[in-house]
Amino acid sequence: MTGTLEPTDIVGMTFWLITLAMLAQAAFMFLQRRRVPVRWQAPVTIMGVVALISGLSYYRLSEIWAATGTVESAYRFVDWQLSVPLQVVSFYLLLGAVTAVPMALFWRLLVASAVMIAAGYLGAADFISPTLGFLVALAGGLYILGELYLGEASRINANCGNESAQSAFNALRLIATIGWAIYPLGYFMEYLGGGVDNASINLIYNLADFLNKIAFGLVVYQAAAAQPTNERRV
């Protein structure tokens, strides 16, 4: 490898595409946060932070890919360890923008998501058994989904009385169910299922991050922008 991204390198081009897309979304969220009601500025800002973290991470990953032609999946956990808990906590912030939400829900979502990603990293980097890492991460993910579908978060959403927030919550929950399922499947194929071509797994993760993170942020912004505009802003 020459260290220069070749235009015929599809995987490399997706690294660069997502770098630009994430940084563009971060700029958009930060610029638009003052145009939404005050209570919605926190979730919109968090989506900007998520996009900025991922954009900077992808910039580094694109450099590694251009120089070596390979990116180990373990590197991605640096991004995910920050961005995924922030995305999960955005469920709490979204509900908190329209109704009272107990702080305990915030901590449950934060801890479950942090444990989920940390276990995946420890397994991918061989600090623990990849099987154990997978099982602990899977348990964390299932706990989060249980909270969103059957737990306190689901009940608060059903009773919050704000149609835009409810629609956004349901859309984000669907992304977390279907879109995020790509990651444990990729982990299983790579570390437990006999391995997979590095270019293929990077392409899969790149496209998954592009769809999941960009869509996640836009859903939150759409809900914020749909709120009445007569609330004081700062």
Secondary structure, DSSP 8 states (H G I E B T S, - for coil): --SS--TT-HHHHHHHHHHHHHHHHHHHHHHHGGGS-GGGHHHHHHHHHHHHHHHHHHHHHHHHHHHHS---GGGHHHHHHHHHHHHHHHHHHHHHTTS---HHHHHHHHHHHHHHHHHHHHHHTTSS-HHHHHHHHHHHHHHHHHHHHTSHHHHHHHHS--HHHHHHHHHHHHHHHHGGGHHHHHHIIIIISS---HHHHHHHHHHHHHHHHHHHHHHHHHHHHTS-S-S---
